[in-house]
Amino acid sequence: MMAMPIIITITTSMTMLDDFLVRAGLAAVGLSLATGPLGAFVVWRRMAYFGDATAHAAVLGVALALATDLPIGLGTLVVALAMAVTVAGLSARGWAMDTTLGVLAHSALAFGLVAVSFFPTVRTDLSAYLFGDILAVSRADLVLVWLGALAVVALLVWRWQALLTATVSEDLAHAAGLRPDRERLVLVIALAVVVAVALKVVGALLIAAMLIIPAATARGIARTPEAMAIAAVAIGAASGLGGLGLSLWQDTPTGPSIIVVAAVLFALSTLRARA
Amino acid sequence: MSLIAADHICVRFDGNEVLHDVSLQIAPGEIVTILGPNGSGKSTLLRALLGILPVAEGRILRQAGLRIGYVPQRLMIDRTMPITVRRFLSLPVRVSDAAAAEALARVGMAGHGAEQMTALSGGQLQRVLLARALLGNPQVLMLDEPTQGLDQPGEASFYRLIEEVRRDTGAAILMISHDLHVVMAASDRVICLNGHICCEGTPRVVSTAPEYRALFGLGTQGALALYRHEHDHEHRADDGHAHHHHHYHEHDHA
């Protein structure tokens, strides 16, 4: 920021970032870079509920951040990570996952909602955390979204072969000398980062939708795992920009509008598959 | 000098001893079959040798840098994952197109590289799993009930393929089975397992061992006698099926 008055050549692009719409669009595209490949793993490994539990815990993270004067993003990251590690630990011990996740996901949301109600400022603006507030994304938010998303992409690319092998078969991964439990942890960490980053963009209630719907749409048009992940990025970005447009045009809440566009694309893809 | 060995291993699940005091060695180039009824710990033994399961007592000894190829009992790829045969062969180590094509050709699956894994039949899937295992140039190939769900001709041709692999690559082969005569025909050595090793030896020795008869009963003994019979006298294929039944009954009554 300090350099801005000095380096004149980039002033135009900086001015462009003053436009809240441009920032919102960039945030949506940045987020889909991470949700595309991560969402593919969530679909392949049937972790949808897992994503929900982690995302819902983000509301509790908001309360924690407000109580301790931490940045919202950090509070969210810490609580989402704690939730994700807990769930992963329970699943490794062979708990009945469907029930356990159901209990955890909804309890986390309820506790979070009760906890934030103690902060009157948030109370008035609760829907921003539940459904996102992409039109209010600041430059700092934008930097966080892109840094977080790029970190997740880097992590997934680095572990890609091992993650894919462990997803196809944990036994094959084991026999090849890989550690499936460690690869699971990679996904857990990536999920927590995505939750922290996505809270502002689509909100706690719809993060899991942003992971699952574009990936599920991409399934129909892909022949390899890589193609599916890349297609999910493109579909996620298109949904983000389309939802932004819908929100402007009809004055609808932006987070849900993004998911509406994603859902329509999914419906179209199943029609195409049947035709 | 053995490639891999189990030295008096015990494996327990929640305090239940599934394997008790099991020792075995696999030498280069031999085909060893582990035979046993359901729940006898066959898969557990294989998984312990692979290092997937921890052993409670005893040790697994491997030659340093041992290359193991593993063909699991079955592979359930989630239908939500699109993956071609060619892409699957590059997991976890990326292989060249030439190497992938050669491996597919060896298992009789040439030209199937572009197909989706989920579209393969049971027999085709087993062959692709074998191709993937061979790409690691293994010194030991471990197969867990590789012919489960295959019909009789499919089973027979899969075992022929295993023998070819041994002949061409010199890899030792350790496989699990609960089907009897075909696998006996393809093995140098059979280990009969029921929580512990009941008996072991050449197929002929094992098939006459009292421990083996106690475990598998008389009907099975008939099938084994059939195996011995076929291999002692080299009958032709053209007097096939009725012949089988004839001898089965003959030995059953004996």
Interface residues (C-beta under 8 A of the other chain):
Chain A: V43 W44 R45 R46 Q161 A162 L164 T165 T167 V168 S169 D171 L172 A173 H174 A175 A176 L178 A216 R219 A222 R223 T224 P225 A227 M228
Chain B: R47 L50 G51 I52 I68 Y70 P72 L75 M76 I77 D78 T80 M81 P82 I83 T84 R87 F88 S90 L91 P92 V93 R94 Q116 G136 M142
